[in-house]
Amino acid sequence: MIFVLSFTTTLVYSQTKCDERIADAEKLYDEGKYSLVIEQMENILSECNLKGNKKYEVLKYLAAANYELDELEKADDYMSLFLKKNPYYEINLNNDPVTFIERIEYFKKWPWLEIGLSGGKPFNNIIVDKIYPVLDTATTNYDQEFTTQSAYFATFNISVNLSRFIAIETGGSYSQQIIAQTIPMFQGIDFNYSEKMKQVYIPLFVKFSYPVKNIVPSIYLGGEYIYMLSSEYYYNYTQNGTYDQEYEFLIAQRKRSDEVLDLASERNQMRYAAIAGVQIAYKMKKMKVFVNFKYRKELNYFNNTDARYNRLDLYLTNYYVFPDIRFESYEVSVGFTYSFFYKVKSKY
C-alpha cells in the first residue's frame, strides 16, 4: 500500500509539474518569445504523458509559434497532427492563439471512409416496349398498363472520399416489389396477372459534394447491378360487369397462387441500370444525416425475350403472353453515415 500511495503521489506531482510547464510556455507565447515556446512545448511533448485536451493544447501552441516564425512546414505538420486527432475542433476566440485561429481556416479536412444506413420508398414506372396479343377479338385489350406496389427498401452505404468534394460510393439494398396487369378478355371477363419479386441492388457511382459549413449538398451519377432472388406469379379471372354464364368456369377454376418462376429462363435474373440523384446532408461531427432522391432507369428487359412462350398455362390456356418491359423508378430515402479515418490537407 505504501508503494501504491508513493507511486500515485509521484504521478500526481509529475502531472502537476507538466501542467505548470504548459502554463509557463503559454505565457512565453503571450510575451512573443516563440522560439522558447517551441523548445519548451517540444520538451513537454516528449517528457510528459499527455492525453486528450492537454496534448491538443501543446500541439496548438507548437503550430501557432511556428507560424509566427514563418516555419510553415513544421507548423503545418503540427496543425495536421492536431486536426487528425481532433477533426471537429471548434475555435475558442477567447483562449486560442490568434495565429492558430487564422491558420486553421486554411486547412481542409475530410473523412476518408463513411458507412451508413438508409431506407425509403420507391415509386416505380413500367415501360412496355412491345406486347404480344394472342386473341384477336373486339373485346380483348392487351394494351393495359401495369401497376406496381413496392415495400419500403433498406440500404447499406459505403463511401470512400477521394477529397472533400469527390467520393466513390457503393453498398447494397434489398427490396420487394409486386407488378400486376389486368386484361379485359371477352364476355365481361377480366384476366388478372400479378408477380411478386425479391431483389438486391448494388450501386456504384461518383458523388460530387460542395460543403457549406454544416450543410453538404451533393449530386451523383453511376450504374447499378440488380439481382433477382426470387419471383412468384399469381393469376385469376374476375367478372367485369355483366358476363356470360358460359364462362363462369373460368372464375371458379382458372387460378394460380404463388407459382415460382424459373428465373434462369423466364426472367433476366441479372439486370443493369443507370442511376442519378441528389442528396442534402447535415453534418454533425462524425455523423451526417441526409435526405436522398434517386432516379433509376434499367437498361435491359425484366423478362427473358427468348423464353416468353415457356409458361404454357399462360399463353395456351389463358391467351396471355408476358410483354417486353423495363423498369424506371424514383426513390426517396433518409439515412445517416458515420465517418472514419480523417485526412487533413494544408493550404500548401
N, C-alpha and C positions, 0 to 999 in steps of 0.2 A: 504494500500500500504506500509505503514511504517512497518507493521507486516511482510508482504511478503518479503520485502527487508532485514529485520533483520534476518528472518528465512533462506533466501537464503545465506546471508553472513555467518551465523553460519555454514551451511552445507559446504560451500566452505572452510572455515577456518578448519573445522573438517577434511575434506578430505585432505587438505594440511598437517595437522599435521600427519595424518596416513601415507601419502607418505614419510614424513620426518622420521618417526619411522621405516618404512621398509628400507629406505636407511641406517639408523644407524645400523640396525640389519645385513644388508649385509656387512657393514664394519667390524662388530664384527666377522662375519664368516671368512673374509679375514685375520683377526688377530688370528684366531684359537680359539676363545672363544665360543665354540659350545654350552655349557650349557646356556650362556647368550642369544645366538641366539634363542635357543628353547624357553626360558622363554619369550623373547620379542615377537617372532613371534606368540606364542600361545595367548598372551595378545592381540596382534593386530587382530588376527583372531576372537576373542570373542568380542572385543570392537568396531571394525571398520566395517562398512557396505561395505565389499569388494565385487567387482564383476569383472568378466572377467579376464583380464591379471594380475591385482593386486592380486586377490585371488590365481591364479595359481603360481605367484611369491612366495607368502608366503608358500604355500604347498610344492613347490620345495625346498626351503631352510630348511623347517622343516624336510623333508625327508633326505636331504643331511647332516644336522647337526646330526641327529640321527644315520645315517650310520657311521659318523666319530666317534661317541661314542660307536659303536657296539650295539646300541639299535635297533637290526634288526627287531623285531616285530613291534615296533612303526614306524620305518622308512618304513616298507612295507605297513603299514596302510596308511600313508600319500602318498606314491607313488601310491598305488591303487586308492585312492581318486583323486589324481591329474590326473591319466590316464583315470578314468571313466568320468571325466568332460572334458578332453581334449585328447581323444584317438589317435589323429593324430598329436600330438605334434612333431615338428621337432627340434632336438637338435641344440642349438646355441653354437658353440665351443668357442666363444669369451666371452659370458656372463654367461653361465650356470656353476654352481659349478662342479668341476671335479668329485667329488664322485657321484653326481647326473647323470652325463653323463655315468660314468662307470656302475652304477647300473640299469639304465633304460633299458639297453640292455638285462638284465636277465629276465625282465618281459614279460609275454605273454598276449596279449590282443586280443580279437576277438568279433565280434558282435553276440549276441545270436539269433537274428532274421534278416532274409533278405527277402525282397519281390521284385519282378521284373516282367518284361515283355520280351517276345522274340517272334520271328517269323522266319519262314523259309520255306523250300521246302522239301517235302517228295519224295523219289524215291521208288516206290512200286514194289514188285515182287509177283506173284501169284503162289502158289504151288498147282498143281492139283493132288490130291491123287487117284481119280477114276472118270472115265467117264461112261456114260450110253447111249450107242448107241440105237437108235430107228429104223433107217433104216439100212439094211444090203445090201448095193449096192457097186458097184465098184467105184462110183464117190463120194459117201458121205464120208467125212473125219471129224470125230468128234474130232480127236486128234489135235486140233488147239490151239495155245497159246492165253491166254488173253492179252489184252493190258490195260494199266491204264493211267489215266490222273488225276492229283491232283492239286488243287489250293494251294496257299500259306496258311500255318496254323498260328494261333495266340495262344500264350500260356501265362498263368498267373502262376508265380513261387512263391512258399513259401518254405523257407529253415530254419530249426532250427539247429543251430550249437551246437553240444554237446561239442566240443573243437575246437581248431584251425585246426584240421585235419579231424574230422569226423562230418558229418551232415546228418540229415534225411530230405529228400526233397519230396514235393508233389506239387499239383497245378491242372491245368486243361487246355486243349487246344481244339480248335474247328477246324474242317477241312471238306472240301468237296472232294469227290472222285468219279470218273467215271471209271467203268470197261467195257470192250467190248470184244466180241468174234465173229469171222466170220467163219461160217461153209459152205464149198462148198457142196451143196446138190446133185443136179442132173441136167443134160441137160443144163449146163452153168449157173445155178442159185446159188447165194450165199444167205444164211440166216444170217442176221446181228442182234446181240443182244447187247444191252448196258444197264447199270444200274447206276443211279446216286444216291449217298447216302450222308447224312449229319450225322456226328458223333462227339461225345465228348470223349476225352481221359483223364483219371485221373491216373497219375503215383504215385508210392510210391517206393522210393529207398534210399539206403545208398550211400553216396558220400565220398570218401577219397581224401583229398587235401594235398598238400605239398607246402606252400607258400615259394617263393624265392624272397624276397623283394617285389616288386610290381607285380610280375608275380605269378599267382596261377594256376598250372596245377592240374587237378582232373580226377579221374575215378569213375564210379558208376555202380551199379548193383541193379536190383529190378524187380518189376512187374508193370503191367498196366491194368486198367479196361477200357473197351471200350463199350460205349453205343450208339446204332444207333438211331438217332432221326427220320429219315425218309428215304425212299428209293423208287425210281420210275424206271420203266423199259420202254424200247423202243425197237421195232424191225421192220424190213422191209426186203424186198428182193431186190437184185440188180443183174444185169446180169454180168456174168463173161466170157467175150469174146463172142463167138457165142452161142446163146441159142435157144432152141426150142420154136417157136411161140405159141405152145400149152400151154405153162406155163406162158405166158405173163400176165395172170390174177393175178398171184402171185405178180408181181411187182406193179401192179395197185391197188390191193385191200387189200392184207395182210400186214397191217402195224398198229402199235400201237404207241402212243406217250404219255409219262408221265403217265403211268398207275401206281397207288400207290400200293405197295405190302402190304400184310398183315404180318406185322413184327412179330406178335405173333406166327404165324405158319410157315411161309416160310423162315424166316431168323433168325439167332441167334442174337436177339437184344442186348444181353449182351455177350461179349466175353472177353477173358483174354489173356495177352501176357507177355513174359519175355523180359526185356529190359536191355541193357548195353550201355555204352558210355564213351566218353572222352570229357573234356572241358578245354579250356585255357581262363583264365580271366586276365584282367589287373585292378589292384586296384587303385582307385583314391579317397582317403579319405573315405567318406561314400558310394561311388558308386563303382561298378565294371561293366566293360563291358566285354562280353565274346563271344567266338565262341564255338558252341556245335555240336558234332557229335553223333548221337544215332542210335543204331540198335534195331529193334523190331521184335520179332517172335511170331505170335499168336499161341495159344495152342489148340484152338477148331475151328471147322469149321465155315465159314462165313454163310453157308446155313444150314437150319434145315434138317438133313438127314432123318427124319421121314415124311417129307412133300414135297418130291421132285416131286410128281405127282399131287400136288394140283392145279397147274396152267394148266387147261385143254387146253387152247388155244395154249400152247407151245407144249406139248408132243402129243396131238391128232391131232391138225391142222397143226403144223409146224414141227413135228418129232424131237423135241428138249427137252432134259431133262437137267436141270442145274447140272453140275458136283459137286463133293465134293472138295471144295477149301479152302485153308488157305492163310493168308497174311503174308508176311515179308516185312520190309521196312528199308530204310536208310534215316535218316533225317539230314539235315544241317541247323543250325539256328544261329542267332545272337541276342543278347539282353543285358539287363542291370539289375542290382539289386541295391537296396538301403538298407542300414544297420540300425538296431535299437538295443537298449539295450545292451550296451557293457559290457562284463565281463573282469575282469582283474585277472590274477593269477600270484603270485610271484614265484620265484625260490624255495622258502622254502615250 
